[in-house]
């Protein structure tokens, strides 16, 4: 845990809203369900090795948006696979982004 809380573990880092930031590292081939808060949005980033997230294949550099309404995600990875799980409460207001590329 590098931010927030997950599955009973809490990071010592100070946060200002309910979030989760967790590194998931498979020391050996692994298959496990990771609990999620259904009212939060989550994303998985694959940093190293192949993985499956609820049957979706992830390779290094892949980003998988999990959205809301899930209470868990099932992960499968080989030894050395490293994933990052990030999540938090969705923003309730309409987002507007303007970018000047000129």
GROMACS elastic network, one bead per residue, 0.5 to 0.9 nm:
[ bonds ]
;  ai    aj funct       b0    kb
    1     4     6  0.71045   500
    1     5     6  0.70342   500
    1     6     6  0.75079   500
    1     9     6  0.70040   500
    1    10     6  0.65010   500
    1    11     6  0.51748   500
    1    12     6  0.85897   500
    1    20     6  0.77381   500
    1    21     6  0.59610   500
    1    23     6  0.64034   500
    1    24     6  0.88618   500
    2     5     6  0.87911   500
    2    10     6  0.83487   500
    2    11     6  0.54286   500
    2    12     6  0.77251   500
    2    13     6  0.67391   500
    2    20     6  0.80844   500
    2    21     6  0.54931   500
    2    22     6  0.57949   500
    2    23     6  0.74671   500
    3    10     6  0.74441   500
    3    11     6  0.51363   500
    3    12     6  0.74214   500
    3    13     6  0.56801   500
    3    14     6  0.75420   500
    3    15     6  0.70023   500
    3    19     6  0.68254   500
    3    20     6  0.56384   500
    3    22     6  0.69440   500
    3    86     6  0.88961   500
    4     9     6  0.84788   500
    4    10     6  0.57801   500
    4    11     6  0.55101   500
    4    12     6  0.80653   500
    4    13     6  0.73465   500
    4    14     6  0.79676   500
    4    15     6  0.67336   500
    4    17     6  0.85236   500
    4    18     6  0.65426   500
    4    21     6  0.62093   500
    4    22     6  0.83953   500
    5     8     6  0.67528   500
    5     9     6  0.55335   500
    5    11     6  0.63230   500
    5    18     6  0.81224   500
    5    19     6  0.70368   500
    5    20     6  0.55146   500
    5    21     6  0.76629   500
    5    22     6  0.84182   500
    6     9     6  0.53711   500
    6    10     6  0.66014   500
    6    11     6  0.89284   500
    6    20     6  0.64363   500
    6    21     6  0.82751   500
    6    22     6  0.77060   500
    6    34     6  0.87398   500
    6    35     6  0.74168   500
    6    36     6  0.76842   500
    6    37     6  0.88875   500
    7    10     6  0.84761   500
    7    34     6  0.78515   500
    7    35     6  0.64222   500
    7    36     6  0.83378   500
   10    13     6  0.86304   500
   11    14     6  0.80249   500
   11    21     6  0.86293   500
   15    18     6  0.73946   500
   15    19     6  0.75616   500
   16    19     6  0.85199   500
   17    88     6  0.78024   500
   17    89     6  0.80330   500
   18    40     6  0.89754   500
   18    87     6  0.86558   500
   18    88     6  0.59613   500
   18    89     6  0.67830   500
   19    40     6  0.84008   500
   19    86     6  0.75161   500
   19    87     6  0.55473   500
   19    89     6  0.71406   500
   20    42     6  0.85120   500
   20    85     6  0.72469   500
   20    86     6  0.54491   500
   20    87     6  0.50116   500
   20    88     6  0.62692   500
   21    84     6  0.71775   500
   21    85     6  0.57431   500
   21    87     6  0.66958   500
   21    88     6  0.89675   500
   22    83     6  0.83069   500
   22    84     6  0.56674   500
   22    85     6  0.51628   500
   22    86     6  0.66153   500
   23    82     6  0.70515   500
   23    83     6  0.58693   500
   23    85     6  0.64337   500
   23    86     6  0.89246   500
   24    81     6  0.80955   500
   24    82     6  0.56351   500
   24    84     6  0.59666   500
   24    85     6  0.74023   500
   25    28     6  0.89338   500
   25    77     6  0.87909   500
   25    79     6  0.82852   500
   25    80     6  0.65956   500
   25    81     6  0.58244   500
   25    83     6  0.64371   500
   25    84     6  0.86475   500
   26    29     6  0.64975   500
   26    30     6  0.62424   500
   26    76     6  0.88531   500
   26    77     6  0.64862   500
   26    78     6  0.66019   500
   26    79     6  0.52771   500
   26    80     6  0.54176   500
   26    81     6  0.53184   500
   26    82     6  0.64829   500
   26    83     6  0.87482   500
   27    30     6  0.79565   500
   27    78     6  0.80969   500
   27    79     6  0.50846   500
   27    80     6  0.57529   500
   27    81     6  0.77933   500
   28    77     6  0.81445   500
   28    78     6  0.61697   500
   28    80     6  0.68600   500
   28    81     6  0.85554   500
   29    76     6  0.75968   500
   29    77     6  0.57069   500
   29    80     6  0.82182   500
   29    81     6  0.85031   500
   30    75     6  0.78520   500
   30    76     6  0.55727   500
   30    77     6  0.54299   500
   30    78     6  0.64008   500
   30    79     6  0.74713   500
   31    74     6  0.71990   500
   31    75     6  0.56263   500
   31    77     6  0.66636   500
   32    73     6  0.83658   500
   32    74     6  0.56035   500
   32    75     6  0.54250   500
   32    76     6  0.65936   500
   33    72     6  0.61817   500
   33    73     6  0.55156   500
   33    75     6  0.61103   500
   33    76     6  0.88501   500
   34    71     6  0.85207   500
   34    72     6  0.53060   500
   34    73     6  0.53585   500
   34    74     6  0.61790   500
   34    75     6  0.73220   500
   35    70     6  0.86120   500
   35    71     6  0.57844   500
   35    73     6  0.66676   500
   35    74     6  0.87926   500
   36    39     6  0.87533   500
   36    40     6  0.77712   500
   36    42     6  0.80210   500
   36    70     6  0.64121   500
   36    73     6  0.71713   500
   36    87     6  0.87128   500
   37    40     6  0.55170   500
   37    41     6  0.82077   500
   37    42     6  0.88164   500
   37    68     6  0.81086   500
   37    69     6  0.79523   500
   37    70     6  0.69398   500
   37    71     6  0.56190   500
   37    72     6  0.77537   500
   37    87     6  0.87781   500
   37    88     6  0.86074   500
   38    41     6  0.77720   500
   38    67     6  0.87363   500
   38    68     6  0.54936   500
   38    71     6  0.50050   500
   38    72     6  0.81289   500
   39    67     6  0.89668   500
   39    68     6  0.55811   500
   39    69     6  0.60729   500
   39    70     6  0.79488   500
   39    71     6  0.87924   500
   39    88     6  0.84432   500
   39    89     6  0.67371   500
   39    90     6  0.79188   500
   40    67     6  0.73733   500
   40    68     6  0.54325   500
   40    69     6  0.76826   500
   40    70     6  0.84868   500
   40    87     6  0.63218   500
   40    90     6  0.60939   500
   41    65     6  0.79554   500
   41    66     6  0.65528   500
   41    69     6  0.82788   500
   41    70     6  0.88077   500
   41    86     6  0.83872   500
   41    87     6  0.53758   500
   41    88     6  0.56231   500
   41    89     6  0.61879   500
   41    90     6  0.59075   500
   42    64     6  0.85634   500
   42    65     6  0.62391   500
   42    66     6  0.51269   500
   42    67     6  0.56926   500
   42    68     6  0.72381   500
   42    85     6  0.69368   500
   42    86     6  0.55729   500
   42    88     6  0.67465   500
   42    89     6  0.89648   500
   43    63     6  0.68469   500
   43    64     6  0.54811   500
   43    66     6  0.54498   500
   43    67     6  0.74934   500
   43    84     6  0.81445   500
   43    85     6  0.58756   500
   43    86     6  0.53839   500
   43    87     6  0.63198   500
   44    53     6  0.84662   500
   44    62     6  0.81015   500
   44    63     6  0.56753   500
   44    64     6  0.51076   500
   44    65     6  0.66073   500
   44    66     6  0.75542   500
   44    83     6  0.66152   500
   44    84     6  0.56203   500
   44    86     6  0.65227   500
   44    87     6  0.88750   500
   45    58     6  0.84347   500
   45    60     6  0.80653   500
   45    61     6  0.68092   500
   45    62     6  0.58348   500
   45    64     6  0.65162   500
   45    65     6  0.89312   500
   45    82     6  0.87137   500
   45    83     6  0.55893   500
   45    84     6  0.50811   500
   45    85     6  0.66049   500
   45    86     6  0.82017   500
   46    49     6  0.74135   500
   46    50     6  0.77668   500
   46    51     6  0.75961   500
   46    58     6  0.63666   500
   46    59     6  0.60696   500
   46    61     6  0.55464   500
   46    62     6  0.53655   500
   46    63     6  0.65350   500
   46    64     6  0.84982   500
   46    81     6  0.80149   500
   46    82     6  0.63527   500
   46    84     6  0.65630   500
   47    59     6  0.78829   500
   47    61     6  0.58548   500
   47    62     6  0.78124   500
   47    81     6  0.76514   500
   47    82     6  0.54561   500
   47    83     6  0.55579   500
   47    84     6  0.72530   500
   48    51     6  0.88346   500
   48    59     6  0.73077   500
   48    60     6  0.50442   500
   48    61     6  0.78971   500
   48    80     6  0.71223   500
   48    81     6  0.51391   500
   48    83     6  0.70388   500
   49    58     6  0.84078   500
   49    59     6  0.62297   500
   49    60     6  0.60086   500
   49    77     6  0.75133   500
   49    78     6  0.69728   500
   49    79     6  0.81361   500
   49    80     6  0.64784   500
   49    82     6  0.66062   500
   49    83     6  0.86969   500
   50    57     6  0.73137   500
   50    58     6  0.57810   500
   50    60     6  0.68454   500
   50    76     6  0.86709   500
   50    77     6  0.62409   500
   50    78     6  0.67970   500
   50    81     6  0.63675   500
   50    82     6  0.87016   500
   51    55     6  0.89434   500
   51    56     6  0.81676   500
   51    57     6  0.59315   500
   51    58     6  0.51104   500
   51    59     6  0.65466   500
   51    60     6  0.88937   500
   51    75     6  0.69826   500
   51    76     6  0.54779   500
   51    78     6  0.70475   500
   51    81     6  0.69192   500
   51    82     6  0.86156   500
   51    83     6  0.83681   500
   52    55     6  0.52208   500
   52    56     6  0.51796   500
   52    58     6  0.58523   500
   52    59     6  0.88133   500
   52    74     6  0.78909   500
   52    75     6  0.55670   500
   52    76     6  0.50115   500
   52    77     6  0.65451   500
   53    56     6  0.50722   500
   53    57     6  0.66607   500
   53    58     6  0.73379   500
   53    64     6  0.84777   500
   53    73     6  0.64935   500
   53    74     6  0.56538   500
   53    76     6  0.66670   500
   53    77     6  0.89762   500
   54    57     6  0.86079   500
   54    73     6  0.60454   500
   54    74     6  0.50714   500
   54    75     6  0.64302   500
   54    76     6  0.84081   500
   55    74     6  0.80423   500
   55    75     6  0.81555   500
   55    76     6  0.84847   500
   56    64     6  0.86722   500
   58    61     6  0.82139   500
   58    62     6  0.57357   500
   58    63     6  0.77740   500
   58    64     6  0.79196   500
   59    62     6  0.56085   500
   59    63     6  0.89387   500
   60    63     6  0.88702   500
   60    82     6  0.88271   500
   60    83     6  0.89365   500
   66    69     6  0.88601   500
   66    70     6  0.77758   500
   66    73     6  0.85464   500
   67    70     6  0.75983   500
   67    90     6  0.89443   500
   68    71     6  0.87338   500
   68    90     6  0.83125   500
   70    73     6  0.73833   500
   77    80     6  0.80242   500
   77    81     6  0.56853   500
   77    82     6  0.83036   500
   78    81     6  0.55626   500
   79    82     6  0.89114   500
   87    90     6  0.87834   500
   89    92     6  0.87166   500
   91    94     6  0.78723   500
   91    95     6  0.81769   500
   92    95     6  0.88288   500
